[in-house]
Amino acid sequence: MAKKKQAGRRVEGWKAKSWYKVYSPDTLGKTYIGDTIANDPGNVVGRIMQTTLGELINDYSRHNVKMKLRISDVTGDAAYTEFVGHELTRDYLRSLVKRRTSRIDCHVPVTTKDGKKADLTVTCYTLTRANLSQTHAIRGLMARVVGDLAKEGDFNALLNGIITGEISKEVFKAVKPLFPVRRVEIIKSKVGAVRAA
């Protein structure tokens, strides 16, 4: 008897909940990315949704980019998100590592022209192995170029630069005269979580 009552309560609780259609930010095409359920619209705000860049822009070659979007607003049965970070898949990162070369990671806290803060992890893959002083020089140059590029534009420009690979291209161009490099990637970003410099 008790079990039946509990089951009944569960069904009633489920019926009281509503489904919300979740959309990506305007800067990412306001694409429908899925549904979420809640008994109150206020409970939807703050939820993190994950998808791939490939799904957002309909480009299968970009499925190696995992996107994190946070629901920031609910209107009717539609939930709208804001970009809070991205990360490249482990398989993709493993595929970039070659023998007798260096992988140089650089953590760069940035602030955009409109005051938005973000943490970026920029990685440089070299053609030959770099020594300690070369690694240090490359890391310093990457941090400077990325910081300057972030300062020049607003947050949308930063997001666009990450997604299109424009920031990576600019860093590559800057580092190439210093040391032979094969590739530069922004492997991770996190919005609004910058440690004090």
Protein Blocks (a to p, Z undefined) as FASTA:
>chain_A
ZZmmmmmmmmmmmmmpccddddddfknopaafbdcddfbfklmgopacdddfklmnopak
lmmpccddddfbdehjaccdddfbdcddfklmmmmpcghiacdddddddddfkopacddd
dddddfbdcdfklmmmmmmmmmmmmmmmmmmpcfklmmmmmmnommmmmmmmmmmmmpcc
fbdcdfbdcehiaccZZ
